[in-house]
Each structure stands twice: as C-alpha cells, then as structure tokens.
Amino acid sequence: KPLWVRILGENRPLSTNNSYEITCEVIGSRPPPTITWWKGSVQLRNTREMVDAPVCRPGQSNVIGVGRSEIARIACEVEANPPAVKYIWKFNGSEEMSNIPKTAFTSEPNYSSLTYVPMREKEFGSLLCWGRNPLGIMKVPCIYFVTPAGRPDPLSNCSLVNQTHETLGVDCSEGFDGGLPQTFHMEVYETSHKMLIGNYTSTTPVLVVTGLPSGLLFKITLYASNEKGISDKVYIRTYTLKLPEKRTALSPEMLALVPVISVIAGVGMIALFLLGCIVLSVLRCRHKEKTASTKQLNELKQNTVAYSSDSLENPDVIPLGTGELASTLIRNPLVVFYSWKNR
C-alpha cells in the first residue's frame, strides 16, 4: 500500500477544448503500483507514465549490529519507475572494496535482500547497494554499516529531574548501543528493607516512577540492554520528600487583633515592672522600721539596768518592776518617770 498518493500542480478550473498536464505522485509502494486515471466513471486512456532512475528510499535503518559467525540480513530498498530489478552489492572494508557474489542476495522489483555473515574482524565495514532499471544505474548507492554487536555501554551523567514526596525521575545519557536496538531499565529498592519496589523500562534514558511512600531512602539501579545482554549497572541513592506539615492559617479577624494583643502585652509587662518596684520599696521600708525598733529597745534595756543599780542610792527613782507595766515599757520606746518630793 502506498504511503501517500497526491496530485501535483495548481488546483485550477479546466476549460473545454484545451490540453492540460496533471501529475500524480505515488510514494512508498512495493511492489510498484499501477496508476489509472478516471473522470467520474470514465477511465482516461490518453495518459503517460513518468519514468525515474533508481534512488535509495529514504528512512531506512543503515546500521546493522551482528556478532561474528552470525547471519545478518540487509534489505536494500530503492524507488524507481520502471522498477529496478538488477542489483550490485559491494563490501568496503579496511583493506579494499570487493564485489559480493549474486548468490548472496535476491533481486526483486525495487528491493534486494543480502545475507551476510562476518567471520573475521576485517569483515566488519560498509555494504553498498546499487539498483538498475532501463534508465540506468543509481548514481549514489545505498550504504549500510555492519558493526560488531555486543552488550550496550552503561548509562552516564544520570541526574534527578523530578523529586517529590511520591515521585522520583532520572535523566541519563545513553552509551553505545552495541550495534543493536537497546532498552533502558530502572529498578527501585527501598533501602531499609532492601525490597524491590518496581522495575521500569523505556526506549529513552529518561525514567520516572510514581506512587512511592514519602520520606524514605531508595536505591535506584539503572542499566541498558539489547539482544546481546545488559550493560554495567549505575546506582543512585536518593529519597522522597516528606509530606508538609498541616498548619492552620490565622483568619483575617485574628490577624487584625495581633497589634492590639501586642499593646496589651506591653502594658501588662510595664504594670508588672511597676508592681515589683512598689513591693520592693515596701519591703525596704519595713526593714528600716524593724531596725529602728530593735535599736530603741536595746537602748531601753541599757537604761533600765542603769536605773536599777542606782535605785538604792536614789530613792526618788522608782525601780522598774517585772510586772505588766514593765512589759509595756519594754515594748514601747516611751518611758515615763515619776519623782516623789518630800513636802
């Protein structure tokens, strides 16, 4: 089936009794298509077919990886009208260019398939294919590179590209594919229990895993693979982020009260300071009064002893007794003396 069929040229109205040339282009058909022209239900017979020399069909894979003594089948596809049915294959190695026998390949309209088995290192190189039709041979051949197939090279320059509380993503640079198509793999292990969480594959070296538990450590193993095996492994140790703590936001009304609360708190601190000063002053005054009272009491006791010793010599002095009056005088600093005179 053709890749596409289209009418070339300007889309313009046609008038009677005039000749026009209209081109129909058909791309990507194998075997070559048969083109017919119709006007409504009537087939047009007065047409001619465009002819083209063979050219290499674009979009073919031109790198073939194969091991020693392994069979490689290389397809040479061309575009030509009339079709190319004759082909020439040549090998271009490190030493010289050599013809490949016709028994090693098939010849079909616009298609040839070569079976090639490299036995030695020097038999790896490039293969060239020419197609021929009645207009001539291809001017530029189709070129296919035969390389030794092996395990792919390891990934490099790996870095985290997406790290959240449940997602980890890795972006790497791919190495040589070993001459074969390669696939990329990521294994995720939970570190504390050494448990495999998941195994993921991709055709590109960008891999992402989701649905991981938050706030845990993980070991990520990265490698590439092809038909020949797997590459050396690359390891990354990382972690998922912790879930954010839930906090209740202040309402606008509460935010409006913040300045008022600050003022009240300031006034309260000042009042406490003043109260402390007052209490300290009162305690200090009481201490001074107590000291003064003690001093007066001591003086009173001394006077009392002096008067008692002189009472016998001075009858006008009334001795201080030990009764209620004495107790009263001792407690109070005021002392009353009475003198008796002879009349």
C-alpha positions as a LaTeX table, in Angstrom:
\begin{tabular}{lrrr}
\hline
Residue & $x$ (\AA) & $y$ (\AA) & $z$ (\AA) \\
\hline
Lys1 & 0.00 & 0.00 & 0.00 \\
Pro2 & 1.47 & 3.43 & $-0.93$ \\
Leu3 & 2.45 & 5.82 & 1.85 \\
Trp4 & 0.60 & 8.56 & 0.03 \\
Val5 & $-0.90$ & 9.47 & $-3.35$ \\
Arg6 & $-1.25$ & 13.11 & $-4.38$ \\
Ile7 & $-1.97$ & 15.29 & $-7.42$ \\
Leu8 & 0.82 & 17.77 & $-8.10$ \\
Gly9 & 0.37 & 21.20 & $-9.55$ \\
Glu10 & $-2.04$ & 24.05 & $-9.14$ \\
Asn11 & $-5.68$ & 23.39 & $-8.37$ \\
Arg12 & $-7.37$ & 25.47 & $-11.05$ \\
Pro13 & $-10.56$ & 25.17 & $-13.13$ \\
Leu14 & $-10.29$ & 23.42 & $-16.53$ \\
Ser15 & $-11.99$ & 24.55 & $-19.74$ \\
Thr16 & $-13.12$ & 22.51 & $-22.76$ \\
Asn17 & $-11.06$ & 22.03 & $-25.94$ \\
Asn18 & $-7.79$ & 22.71 & $-24.04$ \\
Ser19 & $-4.97$ & 20.28 & $-23.15$ \\
Tyr20 & $-3.71$ & 20.02 & $-19.60$ \\
Glu21 & $-0.92$ & 18.10 & $-17.90$ \\
Ile22 & $-1.72$ & 16.70 & $-14.45$ \\
Thr23 & 0.84 & 14.75 & $-12.41$ \\
Cys24 & 0.02 & 12.01 & $-9.92$ \\
Glu25 & 2.74 & 11.13 & $-7.41$ \\
Val26 & 2.80 & 7.82 & $-5.55$ \\
Ile27 & 5.31 & 7.32 & $-2.69$ \\
Gly28 & 6.37 & 4.21 & $-0.79$ \\
Ser29 & 4.65 & 1.39 & $-2.65$ \\
Arg30 & 6.19 & $-2.06$ & $-3.02$ \\
Pro31 & 5.69 & $-3.64$ & $-5.48$ \\
Pro32 & 5.33 & $-0.60$ & $-7.75$ \\
Pro33 & 1.70 & 0.49 & $-8.15$ \\
Thr34 & $-0.36$ & 0.59 & $-11.32$ \\
Ile35 & $-1.74$ & 4.09 & $-11.90$ \\
Thr36 & $-5.01$ & 4.68 & $-13.78$ \\
Trp37 & $-6.86$ & 7.96 & $-14.45$ \\
Trp38 & $-10.61$ & 8.40 & $-14.20$ \\
Lys39 & $-13.05$ & 11.22 & $-14.89$ \\
Gly40 & $-16.14$ & 10.31 & $-12.95$ \\
Ser41 & $-16.90$ & 6.75 & $-14.02$ \\
Val42 & $-14.98$ & 7.02 & $-17.33$ \\
Gln43 & $-11.36$ & 5.83 & $-17.43$ \\
Leu44 & $-8.97$ & 8.12 & $-19.30$ \\
Arg45 & $-6.75$ & 6.29 & $-21.77$ \\
Asn46 & $-4.68$ & 9.15 & $-23.14$ \\
Thr47 & $-2.16$ & 9.26 & $-20.25$ \\
Arg48 & 1.56 & 8.78 & $-19.94$ \\
Glu49 & 3.61 & 7.48 & $-17.07$ \\
Met50 & 6.60 & 9.32 & $-15.60$ \\
Val51 & 9.87 & 7.41 & $-15.54$ \\
Asp52 & 12.63 & 7.79 & $-12.93$ \\
Ala53 & 16.09 & 6.35 & $-12.45$ \\
Pro54 & 16.58 & 4.38 & $-9.21$ \\
Val55 & 17.30 & 6.25 & $-5.97$ \\
Cys56 & 17.72 & 4.95 & $-2.43$ \\
Arg57 & 14.46 & 5.04 & $-0.47$ \\
Pro58 & 14.79 & 7.43 & 2.48 \\
Gly59 & 14.16 & 6.43 & 6.07 \\
Gln60 & 15.92 & 3.06 & 6.04 \\
Ser61 & 17.95 & 1.77 & 9.01 \\
Asn62 & 21.56 & 1.77 & 7.87 \\
Val63 & 23.40 & 0.43 & 10.97 \\
Ile64 & 23.37 & $-3.32$ & 11.49 \\
Gly65 & 24.89 & $-4.90$ & 14.58 \\
Val66 & 25.91 & $-8.53$ & 14.31 \\
Gly67 & 28.35 & $-10.85$ & 16.06 \\
Arg68 & 31.00 & $-12.99$ & 14.44 \\
Ser69 & 29.61 & $-16.00$ & 12.57 \\
Glu70 & 26.09 & $-14.63$ & 12.95 \\
Ile71 & 23.77 & $-14.12$ & 9.99 \\
Ala72 & 22.78 & $-10.58$ & 9.09 \\
Arg73 & 20.08 & $-9.81$ & 6.51 \\
Ile74 & 20.32 & $-6.39$ & 4.92 \\
Ala75 & 17.43 & $-5.01$ & 2.86 \\
Cys76 & 18.17 & $-2.56$ & 0.03 \\
Glu77 & 15.07 & $-0.59$ & $-0.94$ \\
Val78 & 15.01 & 1.79 & $-3.90$ \\
Glu79 & 12.48 & 3.95 & $-5.73$ \\
Ala80 & 12.40 & 3.75 & $-9.49$ \\
Asn81 & 9.94 & 3.77 & $-12.40$ \\
Pro82 & 10.10 & 1.42 & $-14.13$ \\
Pro83 & 11.21 & $-0.69$ & $-11.17$ \\
Ala84 & 14.80 & $-1.61$ & $-10.62$ \\
Val85 & 15.26 & $-5.39$ & $-11.00$ \\
Lys86 & 19.03 & $-5.70$ & $-11.23$ \\
Tyr87 & 21.40 & $-5.02$ & $-8.32$ \\
Ile88 & 25.04 & $-4.81$ & $-7.45$ \\
Trp89 & 26.40 & $-5.30$ & $-3.94$ \\
Lys90 & 29.91 & $-4.44$ & $-2.74$ \\
Phe91 & 31.77 & $-4.62$ & 0.55 \\
Asn92 & 34.04 & $-1.74$ & 1.60 \\
Gly93 & 36.37 & $-2.85$ & 4.39 \\
Ser94 & 39.53 & $-1.56$ & 5.94 \\
Glu95 & 41.68 & $-3.01$ & 3.15 \\
Glu96 & 39.79 & $-2.80$ & $-0.15$ \\
Met97 & 36.37 & $-2.83$ & $-1.87$ \\
Ser98 & 35.19 & $-6.19$ & $-3.13$ \\
Asn99 & 32.18 & $-7.47$ & $-5.10$ \\
Ile100 & 29.65 & $-9.72$ & $-3.43$ \\
Pro101 & 28.51 & $-12.72$ & $-5.48$ \\
Lys102 & 24.97 & $-12.74$ & $-6.86$ \\
Thr103 & 24.23 & $-15.94$ & $-4.98$ \\
Ala104 & 24.34 & $-13.97$ & $-1.68$ \\
Phe105 & 21.39 & $-11.69$ & $-2.48$ \\
Thr106 & 17.94 & $-11.68$ & $-4.04$ \\
Ser107 & 16.69 & $-9.30$ & $-6.75$ \\
Glu108 & 13.07 & $-8.13$ & $-6.80$ \\
Pro109 & 11.37 & $-5.02$ & $-8.19$ \\
Asn110 & 12.84 & $-2.10$ & $-6.20$ \\
Tyr111 & 14.05 & $-4.48$ & $-3.48$ \\
Ser112 & 17.09 & $-6.66$ & $-2.81$ \\
Ser113 & 18.00 & $-8.68$ & 0.30 \\
Leu114 & 21.59 & $-9.63$ & 1.14 \\
Thr115 & 22.58 & $-12.43$ & 3.52 \\
Tyr116 & 25.91 & $-11.56$ & 5.11 \\
Val117 & 27.99 & $-13.49$ & 7.68 \\
Pro118 & 31.12 & $-11.73$ & 9.02 \\
Met119 & 33.70 & $-14.29$ & 10.10 \\
Arg120 & 36.68 & $-12.08$ & 10.93 \\
Glu121 & 37.19 & $-8.62$ & 12.34 \\
Lys122 & 38.15 & $-7.16$ & 8.96 \\
Glu123 & 34.81 & $-8.29$ & 7.53 \\
Phe124 & 33.03 & $-5.59$ & 9.53 \\
Gly125 & 32.60 & $-2.46$ & 7.47 \\
Ser126 & 30.14 & $-0.95$ & 4.99 \\
Leu127 & 27.98 & $-2.60$ & 2.36 \\
Leu128 & 26.95 & $-0.68$ & $-0.78$ \\
Cys129 & 23.92 & $-1.44$ & $-2.96$ \\
Trp130 & 23.14 & $-0.14$ & $-6.49$ \\
Gly131 & 19.88 & $-0.70$ & $-8.31$ \\
Arg132 & 19.43 & $-0.61$ & $-12.11$ \\
Asn133 & 16.42 & $-0.05$ & $-14.40$ \\
Pro134 & 16.11 & 0.79 & $-18.11$ \\
Leu135 & 17.06 & 4.41 & $-17.37$ \\
Gly136 & 20.35 & 3.39 & $-15.83$ \\
Ile137 & 22.10 & 2.58 & $-12.57$ \\
Met138 & 21.90 & 4.53 & $-9.33$ \\
Lys139 & 24.35 & 7.40 & $-9.12$ \\
Val140 & 24.53 & 7.29 & $-5.30$ \\
Pro141 & 24.35 & 3.83 & $-3.69$ \\
Cys142 & 22.52 & 2.85 & $-0.53$ \\
Ile143 & 25.09 & 2.37 & 2.24 \\
Tyr144 & 24.72 & 0.05 & 5.24 \\
Phe145 & 27.23 & $-0.17$ & 8.12 \\
Val146 & 27.91 & $-3.58$ & 9.65 \\
Thr147 & 29.29 & $-3.23$ & 13.20 \\
Pro148 & 30.24 & $-5.84$ & 15.81 \\
Ala149 & 27.26 & $-6.42$ & 18.05 \\
Gly150 & 27.73 & $-6.64$ & 21.80 \\
Arg151 & 26.39 & $-5.50$ & 25.11 \\
Pro152 & 25.48 & $-1.81$ & 25.28 \\
Asp153 & 27.66 & 0.65 & 27.14 \\
Pro154 & 26.49 & 1.82 & 30.58 \\
Leu155 & 24.45 & 4.96 & 31.10 \\
Ser156 & 26.25 & 8.15 & 32.13 \\
Asn157 & 25.55 & 11.64 & 33.52 \\
Cys158 & 22.48 & 10.46 & 35.41 \\
Ser159 & 20.68 & 13.09 & 37.47 \\
Leu160 & 17.38 & 13.50 & 39.31 \\
Val161 & 14.83 & 15.51 & 37.34 \\
Asn162 & 11.66 & 15.07 & 39.39 \\
Gln163 & 11.81 & 14.57 & 43.17 \\
Thr164 & 8.61 & 14.90 & 45.20 \\
His165 & 7.04 & 13.13 & 48.19 \\
Glu166 & 5.93 & 10.27 & 45.90 \\
Thr167 & 7.87 & 10.62 & 42.62 \\
Leu168 & 11.47 & 10.09 & 41.51 \\
Gly169 & 12.67 & 10.75 & 37.95 \\
Val170 & 16.10 & 10.13 & 36.39 \\
Asp171 & 17.59 & 11.58 & 33.19 \\
Cys172 & 20.73 & 9.89 & 31.77 \\
Ser173 & 22.92 & 9.99 & 28.68 \\
Glu174 & 22.85 & 6.78 & 26.69 \\
Gly175 & 26.02 & 4.96 & 25.63 \\
Phe176 & 26.83 & 2.98 & 22.51 \\
Asp177 & 24.01 & 0.53 & 21.82 \\
Gly178 & 26.34 & $-2.31$ & 20.83 \\
Gly179 & 25.10 & $-2.21$ & 17.25 \\
Leu180 & 21.60 & $-3.32$ & 18.25 \\
Pro181 & 18.43 & $-1.58$ & 19.46 \\
Gln182 & 18.63 & $-1.04$ & 23.21 \\
Thr183 & 16.14 & $-0.63$ & 26.04 \\
Phe184 & 16.67 & 1.23 & 29.31 \\
His185 & 15.77 & $-0.13$ & 32.74 \\
Met186 & 15.30 & 1.30 & 36.24 \\
Glu187 & 14.94 & $-0.80$ & 39.39 \\
Val188 & 13.87 & 0.93 & 42.62 \\
Tyr189 & 14.71 & $-0.60$ & 46.01 \\
Glu190 & 13.57 & 0.56 & 49.45 \\
Thr191 & 16.87 & 0.85 & 51.34 \\
Ser192 & 15.93 & $-0.11$ & 54.91 \\
His193 & 14.31 & $-3.43$ & 53.94 \\
Lys194 & 16.22 & $-3.96$ & 50.64 \\
Met195 & 12.86 & $-4.56$ & 49.00 \\
Leu196 & 12.25 & $-4.13$ & 45.25 \\
Ile197 & 9.53 & $-1.52$ & 44.80 \\
Gly198 & 9.31 & $-1.67$ & 40.99 \\
Asn199 & 11.08 & $-2.38$ & 37.70 \\
Tyr200 & 10.53 & 0.10 & 34.86 \\
Thr201 & 11.63 & 0.13 & 31.19 \\
Ser202 & 11.75 & 2.80 & 28.49 \\
Thr203 & 13.03 & 3.31 & 24.95 \\
Thr204 & 14.65 & 6.58 & 26.12 \\
Pro205 & 17.07 & 7.10 & 29.03 \\
Val206 & 14.51 & 9.19 & 30.93 \\
Leu207 & 12.61 & 7.14 & 33.52 \\
Val208 & 10.07 & 8.21 & 36.16 \\
Val209 & 8.48 & 6.22 & 38.98 \\
Thr210 & 5.42 & 7.41 & 40.92 \\
Gly211 & 3.39 & 6.20 & 43.87 \\
Leu212 & 6.35 & 5.86 & 46.25 \\
Pro213 & 5.98 & 6.27 & 50.04 \\
Ser214 & 7.12 & 9.66 & 51.32 \\
Gly215 & 10.19 & 10.38 & 53.42 \\
Leu216 & 12.08 & 7.14 & 52.67 \\
Leu217 & 15.52 & 6.31 & 51.27 \\
Phe218 & 15.77 & 4.44 & 47.95 \\
Lys219 & 18.49 & 2.86 & 45.82 \\
Ile220 & 17.95 & 3.20 & 42.07 \\
Thr221 & 19.68 & 0.76 & 39.70 \\
Leu222 & 20.00 & 1.83 & 36.05 \\
Tyr223 & 21.18 & $-0.17$ & 33.02 \\
Ala224 & 20.65 & $-0.71$ & 29.29 \\
Ser225 & 20.00 & $-3.98$ & 27.45 \\
Asn226 & 19.94 & $-5.40$ & 23.91 \\
Glu227 & 19.88 & $-8.85$ & 22.36 \\
Lys228 & 23.47 & $-9.44$ & 23.48 \\
Gly229 & 22.92 & $-8.72$ & 27.17 \\
Ile230 & 22.86 & $-5.88$ & 29.66 \\
Ser231 & 25.29 & $-3.05$ & 30.34 \\
Asp232 & 27.15 & $-2.41$ & 33.57 \\
Lys233 & 24.81 & $-1.00$ & 36.22 \\
Val234 & 24.74 & 2.53 & 37.59 \\
Tyr235 & 23.49 & 3.23 & 41.14 \\
Ile236 & 21.86 & 6.31 & 42.65 \\
Arg237 & 20.87 & 6.71 & 46.30 \\
Thr238 & 18.13 & 9.25 & 46.92 \\
Tyr239 & 14.93 & 9.81 & 48.88 \\
Thr240 & 11.36 & 11.01 & 48.55 \\
Leu241 & 10.45 & 14.27 & 50.25 \\
Lys242 & 8.46 & 14.34 & 53.49 \\
Leu243 & 4.85 & 15.41 & 53.42 \\
Pro244 & 4.41 & 19.05 & 54.50 \\
Glu245 & 3.01 & 19.60 & 57.99 \\
Lys246 & $-0.58$ & 20.79 & 58.22 \\
Arg247 & $-0.85$ & 24.23 & 59.81 \\
Thr248 & $-3.99$ & 26.29 & 60.41 \\
Ala249 & $-3.72$ & 29.75 & 58.95 \\
Leu250 & $-4.83$ & 32.74 & 61.01 \\
Ser251 & $-8.12$ & 34.27 & 59.99 \\
Pro252 & $-8.26$ & 37.96 & 58.94 \\
Glu253 & $-10.04$ & 38.78 & 62.21 \\
Met254 & $-7.26$ & 37.19 & 64.25 \\
Leu255 & $-4.61$ & 38.94 & 62.18 \\
Ala256 & $-6.34$ & 42.28 & 62.91 \\
Leu257 & $-6.13$ & 41.58 & 66.66 \\
Val258 & $-2.37$ & 40.96 & 66.63 \\
Pro259 & $-1.42$ & 44.67 & 67.12 \\
Val260 & $-3.97$ & 45.07 & 69.94 \\
Ile261 & $-2.67$ & 41.97 & 71.70 \\
Ser262 & 0.89 & 43.28 & 71.37 \\
Val263 & $-0.07$ & 46.60 & 73.00 \\
Ile264 & $-1.90$ & 44.84 & 75.85 \\
Ala265 & 1.07 & 42.57 & 76.44 \\
Gly266 & 3.40 & 45.59 & 76.57 \\
Val267 & 1.19 & 47.41 & 79.05 \\
Gly268 & 0.97 & 44.28 & 81.18 \\
Met269 & 4.75 & 43.93 & 81.30 \\
Ile270 & 5.12 & 47.59 & 82.35 \\
Ala271 & 2.47 & 47.14 & 85.08 \\
Leu272 & 4.28 & 44.06 & 86.40 \\
Phe273 & 7.53 & 46.01 & 86.49 \\
Leu274 & 5.95 & 48.87 & 88.45 \\
Leu275 & 4.29 & 46.46 & 90.87 \\
Gly276 & 7.62 & 44.80 & 91.50 \\
Cys277 & 9.19 & 48.17 & 92.24 \\
Ile278 & 6.41 & 49.03 & 94.73 \\
Val279 & 6.73 & 45.68 & 96.53 \\
Leu280 & 10.48 & 46.10 & 96.77 \\
Ser281 & 10.07 & 49.65 & 98.24 \\
Val282 & 7.59 & 48.44 & 100.86 \\
Leu283 & 9.89 & 45.61 & 101.93 \\
Arg284 & 12.80 & 48.01 & 102.21 \\
Cys285 & 10.76 & 50.46 & 104.40 \\
Arg286 & 9.65 & 47.66 & 106.72 \\
His287 & 13.23 & 46.55 & 107.09 \\
Lys288 & 14.27 & 50.09 & 108.12 \\
Glu289 & 11.42 & 50.32 & 110.70 \\
Lys290 & 12.35 & 46.97 & 112.20 \\
Thr291 & 15.97 & 48.02 & 112.52 \\
Ala292 & 14.99 & 51.28 & 114.27 \\
Ser293 & 12.70 & 49.48 & 116.73 \\
Thr294 & 15.41 & 46.99 & 117.63 \\
Lys295 & 17.89 & 49.84 & 118.30 \\
Gln296 & 15.47 & 51.70 & 120.61 \\
Leu297 & 14.71 & 48.51 & 122.50 \\
Asn298 & 18.38 & 47.87 & 123.17 \\
Glu299 & 18.82 & 51.44 & 124.46 \\
Leu300 & 15.82 & 51.00 & 126.77 \\
Lys301 & 17.30 & 47.83 & 128.26 \\
Gln302 & 20.58 & 49.56 & 128.95 \\
Asn303 & 18.83 & 52.47 & 130.70 \\
Thr304 & 16.79 & 50.07 & 132.76 \\
Val305 & 19.87 & 48.29 & 134.07 \\
Ala306 & 21.45 & 51.64 & 134.94 \\
Tyr307 & 18.38 & 52.81 & 136.87 \\
Ser308 & 18.12 & 49.55 & 138.82 \\
Ser309 & 21.68 & 49.82 & 140.08 \\
Asp310 & 21.17 & 53.36 & 141.26 \\
Ser311 & 17.77 & 52.80 & 142.92 \\
Leu312 & 19.15 & 52.18 & 146.35 \\
Glu313 & 21.21 & 55.30 & 146.31 \\
Asn314 & 18.49 & 57.48 & 144.80 \\
Pro315 & 15.11 & 56.97 & 146.45 \\
Asp316 & 13.49 & 59.38 & 144.02 \\
Val317 & 13.86 & 56.83 & 141.28 \\
Ile318 & 11.19 & 54.22 & 141.10 \\
Pro319 & 12.65 & 50.90 & 140.13 \\
Leu320 & 11.32 & 49.19 & 137.04 \\
Gly321 & 9.45 & 46.15 & 138.05 \\
Thr322 & 8.73 & 42.91 & 136.31 \\
Gly323 & 5.01 & 43.29 & 136.02 \\
Glu324 & 2.66 & 44.41 & 133.26 \\
Leu325 & 3.92 & 47.97 & 133.33 \\
Ala326 & 7.49 & 46.80 & 132.76 \\
Ser327 & 6.44 & 44.73 & 129.79 \\
Thr328 & 4.60 & 47.67 & 128.37 \\
Leu329 & 7.54 & 49.98 & 128.72 \\
Ile330 & 9.90 & 47.50 & 127.13 \\
Arg331 & 7.66 & 47.07 & 124.10 \\
Asn332 & 7.26 & 50.84 & 123.66 \\
Pro333 & 10.13 & 53.21 & 123.35 \\
Leu334 & 8.32 & 55.82 & 125.52 \\
Val335 & 9.48 & 55.67 & 129.16 \\
Val336 & 7.60 & 57.63 & 131.92 \\
Phe337 & 9.37 & 58.61 & 135.17 \\
Tyr338 & 7.70 & 59.74 & 138.34 \\
Ser339 & 9.50 & 61.78 & 141.05 \\
Trp340 & 8.44 & 61.91 & 144.59 \\
Lys341 & 9.33 & 65.01 & 146.62 \\
Asn342 & 9.05 & 65.50 & 150.30 \\
Arg343 & 6.53 & 68.04 & 151.17 \\
\hline
\end{tabular}
